[in-house]
Amino acid sequence: MFILAGLWERIGSLVHESAASPVENMQHRVFIASRLVLGVVGLAFAPVFIVLYGAPTLRESAILGLLLLPFAMAMAVSRSGRLVLCQAISIVGMICFATIAGLGSASLSGPAMVWLAIVPVEALFSANAALIVWSCSGAVAAVAGLHLARLLMDVPPPASAAPDHAAAVMYIAAIVYAGALALAGLKLQRVRQFAGQLNAAQYQALSQAVGDFVLRLDRSGAVVYVSSDTFDGPGLQAKDVIGRGLFERVHVADRPAFLKAVADAACGRSVQPAELRVRGVSRMDEWGNAEDPVFQWVEMRVRRLDLTLAESALHGGESVVAVLRDISQVKQHAVELEQAREGAERANYWKDRFLANISHELRTPLNAIIGFSEILGSEDLSPKEAAKRREYANIIHSSGEHLLAVVNSILDISKIQAGSFDILPEPFELAPLLDQCSKMVMLKAQQANIAIVHDIPARIDDLVADKRAIKQVLINLLSNAVKFTPQDGTVTVAVRPQGNGLAISVADTGIGILAKDLARLGDPFFQARDSYDRPYEGTGLGLSVVRGLVGLHGGEMTIESGLGEGTRVTVKLPLDCRHDMGTHSGRLAAIHTVPRGPAAAKALAPASVPNSSSMPIEMVKKIA
């Protein structure tokens, strides 16, 4: 049994590569195998005949030569793949063999005539109706020719043989009947083939409508059949996955899971699922170069294909069916859902932080307002000195202003995010506005002995923007710089033209910011140090308001900082924001972050003392 199986596999290696389908492959195998058997028999019969009967005559030599024709046809099919032509030549050889052998027999009922009766059966394996008809015609013509030749040569039949007329009629009837059976068998075969094709077409239409890619694989994972021409997800075609193509397109990390699913399905009957990354078709850029491969997520479900022994031999052994479905969008939605969940958790976290911080910021001035107002409203507790009462009143006033600033910041950031913050652009000089904003924070700077230095060119173009919004931006930046700068520090305000815009930077020699916190700066309610015992007051909204206002003007921000290395915030604004009005509503400005190291601390000092006539002299020197 193993020997026959080995011979059958060896014959399969002789099949021409043009026989791609399983049916064509089997037809070629059967033809080659039958012809090789006939050729071997012919080769074995020739020396035996010579030993028994001596040197053959011319007719006998022709018969022996025709016995070698099947072997030649088997080699011709293996080399060329032209099965129908070789079958036609074999049928002609069979008719010639029977005719030559029949010329030497005593009657038409001799054994050689049997070959003419099986000619139509031989033609049936060609699956060609025309060849069946021509083979029947040739066999009938051979019988008629032999009978006519015997009549012309007046050869009497033996006494024990049937009359030639009856034998000729019987052979012709047998040939016609065999031909009819062959045509009927061919018709039945084509009906079955058509039904199979119809089922395959319906199955393919169904799989295409569902969007799945149905494959048949062998135990090694090689694809032997594809249900659809294309797989829309990764953009693959049947030729891309046939054979080892699918395995080579599976991501290297997912190949063990792919092979395990195929092997487990081939050994059992359960469905084996697997999620794989499959490399799609390479896309070309505008210069015709292949871009980086893109992997799509695919869900594969594999099940064993139960076949009979004959079907298994026809399909090349045990097979499994794999259904591939594109799940890239499902994976993307899962990632987006996870990101949304994390974003919601972060928002909830910072909301809680904001509530904690804002309650801390509001509770302190409210306690002062309530406490000192109760003191002033009580005759027993109210101080008699007018100076003391004025001091308490000033504390109540400053606490109220602090509360108002906090509320205004919350309202401003809410309006900016909602897109309802209206800007009214107008041309104005930037230098006087910088002087005004610096004077507003000067008192606090004097208390900490902090110098505020201006580095402004003598002549700069007017800025067309919302003056009130730009003033708020400068006050917030200066306030932050003064707040986070220790005693005897320096705050530098610099302005530089950049193309069609201006770059306004506020640098300090303060505590700086950790690199890990730089990416979160500008987010609402975020503070680099948000614990209750932080040494600096504030809600973390100042930089968020700056980011929103700069975004409304179509600008961007750059933050350079490092722990202990100071901070520089640079705002880049277009000279005329009217060109971008309406296109940046509700948009936050982009923030570029640059971490600083110890070597960058020297860059905080101004390169030279500015000579702007609009800058007060007290701004240049350290405020004592």
C-alpha positions as CSV (number, residue, x, y, z in Angstrom):
1,M,0.0,0.0,0.0
2,F,2.8,2.4,0.9
3,I,4.5,1.4,-2.4
4,L,1.4,2.3,-4.4
5,A,1.1,5.6,-2.5
6,G,4.7,6.4,-3.3
7,L,4.2,5.6,-6.9
8,W,1.1,7.8,-7.0
9,E,3.0,10.7,-5.5
10,R,5.8,10.1,-8.0
11,I,3.3,10.3,-10.9
12,G,2.0,13.5,-9.4
13,S,5.5,15.0,-9.8
14,L,5.2,14.3,-13.5
15,V,2.1,16.4,-13.9
16,H,2.6,19.6,-15.9
17,E,2.4,22.9,-14.0
18,S,-0.5,24.1,-16.2
19,A,-2.8,21.6,-14.5
20,A,-3.6,23.9,-11.6
21,S,-7.0,22.8,-10.5
22,P,-7.5,19.5,-8.6
23,V,-9.7,18.1,-11.4
24,E,-7.2,18.8,-14.2
25,N,-4.4,17.5,-12.0
26,M,-6.3,14.2,-11.4
27,Q,-7.0,13.9,-15.2
28,H,-3.3,14.3,-16.0
29,R,-2.3,11.8,-13.3
30,V,-4.8,9.1,-14.5
31,F,-3.7,9.6,-18.1
32,I,0.0,9.4,-17.3
33,A,-0.5,6.4,-15.0
34,S,-2.6,4.4,-17.5
35,R,-0.2,5.1,-20.4
36,L,2.9,4.2,-18.3
37,V,1.2,0.9,-17.4
38,L,0.4,0.2,-21.1
39,G,3.9,1.2,-22.1
40,V,5.5,-1.0,-19.5
41,V,3.3,-3.9,-20.7
42,G,4.3,-3.2,-24.3
43,L,8.0,-3.1,-23.5
44,A,7.7,-6.4,-21.6
45,F,5.6,-8.1,-24.3
46,A,8.1,-7.3,-27.2
47,P,11.0,-9.6,-26.1
48,V,8.6,-12.4,-25.1
49,F,7.0,-12.3,-28.5
50,I,10.4,-12.4,-30.2
51,V,11.5,-15.4,-28.1
52,L,8.3,-17.3,-28.8
53,Y,7.7,-16.4,-32.5
54,G,11.1,-15.3,-33.8
55,A,11.7,-12.2,-35.9
56,P,8.4,-10.3,-36.4
57,T,7.0,-9.5,-39.8
58,L,6.3,-6.0,-41.0
59,R,2.7,-6.1,-39.6
60,E,3.8,-7.5,-36.3
61,S,6.5,-4.9,-36.1
62,A,3.9,-2.2,-36.5
63,I,1.8,-3.7,-33.8
64,L,4.8,-3.9,-31.4
65,G,5.6,-0.3,-32.2
66,L,2.1,0.9,-31.4
67,L,2.4,-0.8,-28.0
68,L,5.1,1.7,-27.2
69,L,2.9,4.7,-28.2
70,P,1.2,5.1,-24.7
71,F,4.6,5.5,-23.1
72,A,5.5,8.3,-25.5
73,M,2.1,10.0,-24.9
74,A,2.7,10.0,-21.2
75,M,6.0,11.7,-21.5
76,A,4.5,14.2,-24.0
77,V,1.7,15.2,-21.6
78,S,4.2,15.5,-18.8
79,R,6.4,17.9,-20.9
80,S,3.7,19.9,-22.7
81,G,0.5,19.6,-20.7
82,R,-1.6,19.2,-23.9
83,L,-3.8,16.4,-22.6
84,V,-6.5,16.5,-25.3
85,L,-4.0,16.3,-28.2
86,C,-2.2,13.4,-26.6
87,Q,-5.5,11.6,-25.9
88,A,-6.5,12.0,-29.5
89,I,-3.1,10.6,-30.7
90,S,-3.6,7.7,-28.2
91,I,-7.1,7.0,-29.6
92,V,-5.8,7.0,-33.2
93,G,-3.0,4.6,-32.1
94,M,-5.6,2.3,-30.5
95,I,-7.7,2.3,-33.6
96,C,-4.6,1.6,-35.8
97,F,-3.6,-1.2,-33.4
98,A,-7.0,-2.9,-33.5
99,T,-7.2,-2.4,-37.3
100,I,-3.7,-3.9,-38.0
101,A,-4.3,-6.7,-35.6
102,G,-7.7,-7.4,-37.1
103,L,-6.2,-7.8,-40.6
104,G,-4.4,-10.9,-39.5
105,S,-7.2,-12.5,-37.5
106,A,-9.4,-15.3,-38.9
107,S,-12.6,-13.3,-38.4
108,L,-14.0,-10.0,-37.2
109,S,-14.8,-11.6,-33.9
110,G,-11.1,-11.8,-32.9
111,P,-9.7,-10.4,-29.7
112,A,-8.2,-7.3,-31.4
113,M,-11.6,-6.0,-32.2
114,V,-12.4,-5.5,-28.5
115,W,-10.1,-2.5,-28.5
116,L,-12.4,-0.7,-30.9
117,A,-15.3,-1.1,-28.6
118,I,-13.5,0.6,-25.7
119,V,-12.3,3.5,-27.8
120,P,-15.3,5.7,-26.8
121,V,-14.6,4.9,-23.1
122,E,-11.1,6.0,-23.6
123,A,-12.3,9.3,-25.2
124,L,-14.6,9.9,-22.2
125,F,-11.6,10.7,-20.0
126,S,-10.8,13.6,-22.3
127,A,-14.1,15.3,-21.3
128,N,-14.3,16.5,-24.9
129,A,-17.5,15.7,-26.8
130,A,-16.0,16.3,-30.2
131,L,-13.2,13.8,-29.4
132,I,-15.8,11.2,-28.3
133,V,-17.8,11.6,-31.6
134,W,-14.6,11.4,-33.7
135,S,-13.3,8.4,-31.8
136,C,-16.7,6.6,-32.4
137,S,-16.6,7.5,-36.0
138,G,-13.0,6.3,-36.3
139,A,-13.9,3.0,-34.6
140,V,-16.9,2.4,-36.8
141,A,-14.9,3.3,-39.9
142,A,-12.2,0.8,-38.8
143,V,-14.8,-2.0,-38.4
144,A,-16.4,-1.2,-41.7
145,G,-13.0,-1.0,-43.4
146,L,-12.0,-4.4,-42.0
147,H,-15.2,-6.0,-43.1
148,L,-15.0,-4.5,-46.6
149,A,-11.4,-5.6,-46.9
150,R,-12.3,-9.2,-46.0
151,L,-15.2,-9.1,-48.5
152,L,-12.9,-7.9,-51.3
153,M,-10.2,-10.5,-50.4
154,D,-13.0,-13.1,-50.1
155,V,-11.7,-14.4,-46.8
156,P,-14.1,-17.1,-45.5
157,P,-14.7,-17.1,-41.7
158,P,-14.0,-20.2,-39.7
159,A,-16.8,-22.7,-39.1
160,S,-16.9,-21.9,-35.4
161,A,-16.9,-18.1,-35.8
162,A,-20.0,-16.0,-36.3
163,P,-20.7,-14.6,-39.9
164,D,-18.7,-11.4,-40.7
165,H,-21.9,-9.5,-41.4
166,A,-23.4,-10.2,-38.0
167,A,-20.0,-9.6,-36.2
168,A,-19.6,-6.2,-38.0
169,V,-23.1,-5.1,-37.0
170,M,-22.6,-6.2,-33.4
171,Y,-19.3,-4.3,-33.2
172,I,-20.7,-1.2,-34.7
173,A,-23.7,-1.3,-32.4
174,A,-21.4,-1.8,-29.4
175,I,-19.2,1.1,-30.5
176,V,-22.2,3.4,-31.0
177,Y,-23.7,2.3,-27.6
178,A,-20.4,2.9,-25.9
179,G,-20.2,6.3,-27.6
180,A,-23.7,7.2,-26.4
181,L,-22.8,6.1,-22.9
182,A,-19.6,8.2,-23.1
183,L,-21.6,11.3,-24.2
184,A,-24.2,10.7,-21.5
185,G,-21.4,10.4,-18.9
186,L,-19.8,13.5,-20.2
187,K,-23.2,15.3,-20.0
188,L,-23.7,14.2,-16.5
189,Q,-20.1,15.2,-15.6
190,R,-20.7,18.7,-17.0
191,V,-24.0,19.0,-15.2
192,R,-22.3,18.2,-11.9
193,Q,-19.5,20.5,-12.8
194,F,-22.0,23.3,-13.6
195,A,-23.8,22.6,-10.3
196,G,-20.5,22.8,-8.5
197,Q,-19.6,26.0,-10.2
198,L,-23.1,27.4,-9.4
199,N,-22.7,26.5,-5.8
200,A,-19.2,28.0,-5.7
201,A,-20.5,31.2,-7.3
202,Q,-23.3,31.4,-4.8
203,Y,-20.9,30.7,-2.0
204,Q,-18.5,33.3,-3.3
205,A,-21.3,35.9,-3.6
206,L,-22.4,35.1,-0.1
207,S,-18.8,35.4,1.3
208,Q,-18.3,38.7,-0.6
209,A,-21.6,40.0,0.7
210,V,-20.6,39.1,4.3
211,G,-17.1,40.5,3.7
212,D,-15.3,37.5,4.8
213,F,-12.3,35.8,3.1
214,V,-12.8,32.0,3.0
215,L,-9.7,29.9,2.4
216,R,-8.8,26.2,2.4
217,L,-5.4,25.4,3.8
218,D,-3.4,22.2,4.2
219,R,-1.8,21.1,7.5
220,S,1.3,23.2,6.9
221,G,-0.7,26.4,6.6
222,A,-0.4,26.8,2.8
223,V,-3.4,28.1,1.0
224,V,-4.8,25.8,-1.6
225,Y,-8.1,27.5,-2.4
226,V,-9.5,31.0,-2.1
227,S,-13.2,31.8,-2.2
228,S,-13.0,35.4,-3.3
229,D,-10.8,37.4,-5.7
230,T,-10.1,40.2,-3.2
231,F,-10.0,40.8,0.6
232,D,-11.1,44.4,1.0
233,G,-9.7,44.9,4.5
234,P,-6.0,44.5,3.9
235,G,-6.6,45.0,0.1
236,L,-5.2,41.5,-0.8
237,Q,-6.0,39.5,-3.9
238,A,-6.1,35.7,-4.3
239,K,-2.7,35.6,-5.9
240,D,-1.2,37.4,-2.8
241,V,-2.2,34.6,-0.4
242,I,-2.1,31.4,-2.4
243,G,0.5,28.9,-1.3
244,R,2.8,30.4,1.4
245,G,1.7,33.9,0.6
246,L,-0.7,34.3,3.6
247,F,1.9,32.9,6.0
248,E,4.5,35.3,4.8
249,R,2.1,38.3,5.2
250,V,1.2,37.4,8.8
251,H,3.1,39.4,11.4
252,V,6.2,37.6,12.7
253,A,4.9,37.8,16.2
254,D,1.6,36.2,15.2
255,R,2.9,33.4,13.1
256,P,3.1,30.9,16.0
257,A,-0.6,31.6,16.8
258,F,-1.5,31.1,13.1
259,L,0.3,27.7,12.8
260,K,-1.1,26.5,16.2
261,A,-4.7,27.3,15.1
262,V,-4.2,25.4,11.8
263,A,-2.6,22.4,13.5
264,D,-5.2,22.3,16.3
265,A,-8.1,22.5,13.8
266,A,-6.6,19.7,11.6
267,C,-6.3,17.4,14.6
268,G,-9.8,17.9,16.0
269,R,-13.2,19.1,15.1
270,S,-13.5,22.3,17.2
271,V,-13.3,25.8,15.8
272,Q,-10.0,27.5,16.5
273,P,-10.1,31.3,16.7
274,A,-7.0,33.6,16.4
275,E,-6.5,37.3,16.0
276,L,-3.6,38.1,13.6
277,R,-2.0,41.1,12.0
278,V,-1.8,40.7,8.3
279,R,0.4,42.9,6.1
280,G,-1.7,44.7,3.5
281,V,-0.7,45.7,-0.1
282,S,2.2,48.1,-0.2
283,R,1.1,51.6,-1.0
284,M,3.2,53.9,-3.2
285,D,3.9,57.5,-2.5
286,E,3.8,60.3,-5.0
287,W,7.4,59.5,-6.1
288,G,6.6,55.8,-6.7
289,N,8.5,54.5,-3.7
290,A,6.9,51.8,-1.5
291,E,5.7,53.1,1.9
292,D,6.2,51.3,5.1
293,P,4.0,48.2,5.4
294,V,0.6,48.6,7.1
295,F,-0.7,45.7,9.2
296,Q,-4.4,45.2,9.5
297,W,-6.0,43.2,12.3
298,V,-7.8,40.0,11.1
299,E,-9.9,37.5,13.0
300,M,-9.3,34.0,11.7
301,R,-11.6,31.0,12.6
302,V,-10.3,27.6,11.5
303,R,-12.2,24.3,11.3
304,R,-11.3,20.9,10.0
305,L,-12.8,20.0,6.6
306,D,-14.3,16.5,6.7
307,L,-13.6,14.8,3.4
308,T,-13.9,11.3,2.1
309,L,-10.8,9.4,1.2
310,A,-11.3,10.1,-2.5
311,E,-12.0,13.8,-1.8
312,S,-9.0,14.0,0.4
313,A,-6.8,12.5,-2.4
314,L,-8.4,14.9,-4.9
315,H,-7.6,17.9,-2.7
316,G,-4.1,16.8,-1.8
317,G,-4.6,15.4,1.7
318,E,-6.3,16.7,4.9
319,S,-7.5,20.3,4.7
320,V,-8.9,23.0,7.0
321,V,-11.2,25.8,6.2
322,A,-10.3,29.3,7.5
323,V,-12.6,32.3,7.6
324,L,-10.9,35.6,7.7
325,R,-12.6,38.8,8.8
326,D,-11.2,42.3,8.9
327,I,-11.5,43.6,12.5
328,S,-9.3,46.7,12.1
329,Q,-12.1,49.1,12.7
330,V,-13.2,47.0,15.7
331,K,-9.7,47.2,17.1
332,Q,-9.5,50.9,16.3
333,H,-12.9,51.5,18.1
334,A,-11.6,49.5,21.1
335,V,-8.5,51.7,21.2
336,E,-10.6,54.9,20.9
337,L,-12.9,53.6,23.6
338,E,-10.0,52.9,25.9
339,Q,-8.5,56.3,25.1
340,A,-11.9,57.9,25.8
341,R,-12.2,56.0,29.1
342,E,-8.7,57.1,30.1
343,G,-9.5,60.7,29.1
344,A,-12.7,60.6,31.1
345,E,-10.8,59.2,34.1
346,R,-8.1,62.0,33.7
347,A,-10.9,64.6,33.4
348,N,-12.6,63.3,36.5
349,Y,-9.2,63.2,38.3
350,W,-8.4,66.8,37.3
351,K,-11.9,67.9,38.1
352,D,-11.5,66.6,41.6
353,R,-8.1,68.3,41.8
354,F,-9.6,71.5,40.6
355,L,-12.4,71.4,43.1
356,A,-9.9,70.7,45.8
357,N,-7.6,73.6,44.6
358,I,-10.4,76.0,43.9
359,S,-12.0,75.4,47.3
360,H,-8.6,76.1,48.9
361,E,-8.2,79.3,46.8
362,L,-11.7,80.5,47.7
363,R,-11.9,79.4,51.3
364,T,-8.9,81.6,52.4
365,P,-10.2,85.0,51.1
366,L,-13.8,84.1,52.1
367,N,-12.6,83.4,55.6
368,A,-10.8,86.7,55.6
369,I,-13.8,88.6,54.3
370,I,-16.2,87.0,56.7
371,G,-13.9,87.3,59.7
372,F,-12.8,90.9,59.2
373,S,-16.3,92.0,58.2
374,E,-17.7,90.5,61.4
375,I,-15.0,92.3,63.4
376,L,-15.9,95.6,61.7
377,G,-19.6,95.0,62.2
378,S,-19.3,94.3,65.9
379,E,-19.1,97.3,68.3
380,D,-17.3,95.2,70.8
381,L,-14.7,93.8,68.4
382,S,-14.2,96.7,66.1
383,P,-10.9,98.4,66.7
384,K,-11.0,102.0,67.8
385,E,-8.1,103.2,65.7
386,A,-9.0,104.4,62.2
387,A,-5.8,103.0,60.8
388,K,-6.6,99.5,62.0
389,R,-10.1,99.7,60.5
390,R,-8.7,100.8,57.2
391,E,-6.2,97.9,57.3
392,Y,-9.1,95.5,57.8
393,A,-11.1,97.1,55.0
394,N,-8.1,96.8,52.7
395,I,-7.8,93.1,53.6
396,I,-11.5,92.6,52.8
397,H,-11.0,94.5,49.5
398,S,-8.0,92.6,48.4
399,S,-9.7,89.3,49.3
400,G,-12.7,90.3,47.2
401,E,-10.4,91.2,44.3
402,H,-8.8,87.8,44.5
403,L,-12.1,86.1,44.4
404,L,-13.2,88.2,41.4
405,A,-9.9,87.3,39.6
406,V,-10.5,83.6,40.2
407,V,-14.1,83.8,39.0
408,N,-13.1,85.9,35.9
409,S,-10.4,83.3,35.0
410,I,-13.0,80.5,35.2
411,L,-15.4,82.5,33.1
412,D,-12.7,83.3,30.5
413,I,-11.5,79.8,30.0
414,S,-15.1,78.6,29.8
415,K,-15.9,81.2,27.1
416,I,-12.7,80.3,25.2
417,Q,-13.5,76.6,25.2
418,A,-17.1,77.3,24.2
419,G,-16.0,79.5,21.3
420,S,-17.9,82.5,22.7
421,F,-15.0,84.7,23.6
422,D,-15.2,87.6,21.1
423,I,-12.0,89.4,20.1
424,L,-12.0,93.0,18.7
425,P,-8.8,93.6,16.8
426,E,-7.4,97.1,16.6
427,P,-3.9,98.5,15.9
428,F,-1.9,99.5,18.9
429,E,1.7,99.9,20.0
430,L,3.1,97.0,22.0
431,A,5.8,98.8,24.0
432,P,3.4,101.1,26.0
433,L,1.2,98.1,26.8
434,L,4.3,96.2,28.1
435,D,5.2,99.2,30.3
436,Q,1.6,99.3,31.7
437,C,1.5,95.6,32.4
438,S,4.9,95.6,34.1
439,K,3.8,98.5,36.4
440,M,0.8,96.4,37.4
441,V,3.1,93.6,38.8
442,M,5.8,96.0,40.0
443,L,4.6,96.2,43.6
444,K,4.8,92.5,44.1
445,A,8.2,92.4,42.4
446,Q,9.5,95.1,44.7
447,Q,8.4,93.1,47.7
448,A,10.7,90.2,46.5
449,N,13.4,92.5,45.2
450,I,12.9,91.2,41.7
451,A,14.2,93.1,38.6
452,I,11.9,93.4,35.6
453,V,13.9,94.1,32.5
454,H,12.6,94.9,29.0
455,D,14.5,93.9,25.8
456,I,12.5,95.6,23.1
457,P,13.7,97.0,19.7
458,A,13.6,100.8,19.3
459,R,11.1,100.4,16.5
460,I,8.5,97.7,16.0
461,D,5.4,97.5,13.9
462,D,2.0,98.0,15.4
463,L,0.2,94.9,16.4
464,V,-3.4,94.4,15.2
465,A,-5.1,92.3,17.8
466,D,-7.5,92.5,20.7
467,K,-5.7,94.9,23.1
468,R,-7.6,93.7,26.1
469,A,-6.8,90.1,25.4
470,I,-3.1,90.8,24.8
471,K,-3.0,92.8,28.0
472,Q,-4.4,89.8,29.9
473,V,-1.9,87.5,28.3
474,L,1.0,89.8,29.4
475,I,-0.3,90.2,32.9
476,N,-0.7,86.5,33.4
477,L,2.7,85.7,32.1
478,L,4.4,88.5,34.2
479,S,2.4,87.5,37.3
480,N,3.5,83.8,36.9
481,A,7.1,84.8,36.3
482,V,7.2,87.1,39.4
483,K,5.3,84.5,41.5
484,F,7.8,81.7,40.8
485,T,11.0,83.8,40.9
486,P,12.8,83.8,44.3
487,Q,14.3,86.8,46.1
488,D,16.8,88.9,44.1
489,G,15.8,87.3,40.8
490,T,15.2,88.7,37.3
491,V,12.2,88.7,34.9
492,T,13.0,89.6,31.3
493,V,10.5,90.6,28.7
494,A,11.8,90.4,25.1
495,V,10.1,91.2,21.8
496,R,11.5,90.0,18.5
497,P,10.0,90.3,15.0
498,Q,9.6,87.0,13.2
499,G,8.5,87.2,9.6
500,N,4.9,88.4,9.5
501,G,4.6,88.1,13.3
502,L,6.0,89.0,16.7
503,A,7.6,86.8,19.3
504,I,7.0,88.0,22.9
505,S,8.9,86.1,25.6
506,V,8.8,86.4,29.3
507,A,11.8,84.7,31.1
508,D,12.5,84.3,34.8
509,T,15.3,82.9,37.0
510,G,12.7,81.0,39.1
511,I,12.2,77.5,40.3
512,G,11.6,76.0,36.8
513,I,9.4,73.1,35.9
514,L,10.1,69.3,35.8
515,A,10.4,67.9,32.3
516,K,7.5,65.4,33.0
517,D,5.2,68.3,33.8
518,L,5.9,70.4,30.7
519,A,3.5,68.4,28.5
520,R,0.6,69.2,30.8
521,L,1.2,72.9,31.0
522,G,-1.7,74.9,29.5
523,D,-4.3,72.3,30.5
524,P,-7.1,73.8,32.6
525,F,-6.6,73.4,36.3
526,F,-3.2,71.8,36.0
527,Q,-0.4,72.9,38.4
528,A,3.1,71.5,38.4
529,R,2.7,71.1,42.2
530,D,-0.9,70.6,43.2
531,S,-0.7,69.5,46.8
532,Y,-2.4,71.5,49.5
533,D,0.8,72.6,51.1
534,R,2.2,74.1,47.9
535,P,4.0,77.4,48.6
536,Y,2.4,79.3,45.7
537,E,-1.3,80.3,45.5
538,G,-3.2,80.0,42.2
539,T,-5.8,77.8,40.4
540,G,-3.6,76.8,37.5
541,L,-5.9,78.7,35.1
542,G,-3.6,81.5,34.2
543,L,-1.6,79.7,31.5
544,S,-4.8,78.0,30.2
545,V,-6.3,81.5,29.6
546,V,-3.1,82.6,27.9
547,R,-3.2,79.5,25.7
548,G,-6.8,80.1,24.7
549,L,-6.3,83.8,24.0
550,V,-3.2,83.2,21.9
551,G,-5.1,80.4,20.0
552,L,-7.9,82.9,19.2
553,H,-5.3,85.1,17.6
554,G,-3.9,82.3,15.5
555,G,-0.6,82.2,17.5
556,E,1.4,79.5,19.2
557,M,3.5,79.1,22.4
558,T,6.9,77.7,23.3
559,I,7.8,76.8,26.9
560,E,11.5,76.3,27.9
561,S,12.2,75.2,31.4
562,G,14.0,72.8,33.7
563,L,13.9,72.3,37.5
564,G,16.0,75.0,39.0
565,E,16.8,76.4,35.6
566,G,14.1,79.1,35.2
567,T,11.4,79.3,32.6
568,R,10.9,81.1,29.4
569,V,7.4,81.4,27.8
570,T,7.4,82.7,24.2
571,V,4.2,83.7,22.5
572,K,4.2,84.0,18.7
573,L,1.4,86.2,17.3
574,P,0.7,87.3,13.7
575,L,1.1,91.1,13.2
576,D,-2.5,91.2,11.9
577,C,-4.8,88.7,13.4
578,R,-7.8,89.8,11.2
579,H,-6.7,87.4,8.5
580,D,-7.3,84.5,10.8
581,M,-10.5,85.7,12.5
582,G,-13.2,83.1,12.6
583,T,-10.9,80.2,11.8
584,H,-9.5,79.7,15.3
585,S,-12.8,80.0,17.4
586,G,-12.5,77.8,20.4
587,R,-9.1,76.5,19.4
588,L,-6.3,76.3,21.9
589,A,-2.8,77.4,20.8
590,A,-0.2,74.7,20.2
591,I,2.4,74.5,22.9
592,H,6.0,73.4,22.1
593,T,8.0,72.3,25.1
594,V,11.8,72.5,25.4
595,P,13.4,70.8,28.5
596,R,16.4,72.6,29.9
597,G,19.5,71.3,31.6
598,P,22.0,73.0,33.9
599,A,24.0,74.3,30.9
600,A,21.0,76.3,29.7
601,A,20.6,78.4,32.8
602,K,23.0,81.0,31.4
603,A,20.7,81.7,28.5
604,L,18.2,83.4,30.8
605,A,20.3,86.5,31.3
606,P,19.6,89.3,28.7
607,A,22.2,89.7,26.1
608,S,22.2,93.5,26.3
609,V,20.5,96.3,28.0
610,P,17.7,97.6,25.7
611,N,17.6,101.3,24.7
612,S,13.9,101.7,24.2
613,S,12.9,105.3,25.1
614,S,9.4,104.1,26.1
615,M,10.8,101.9,28.9
616,P,11.1,103.5,32.3
617,I,14.5,103.6,33.8
618,E,13.2,101.9,37.0
619,M,12.5,98.8,34.9
620,V,16.1,98.4,33.9
621,K,17.7,98.4,37.2
622,K,17.0,96.0,40.0
623,I,14.1,97.3,42.0
624,A,15.2,98.1,45.6
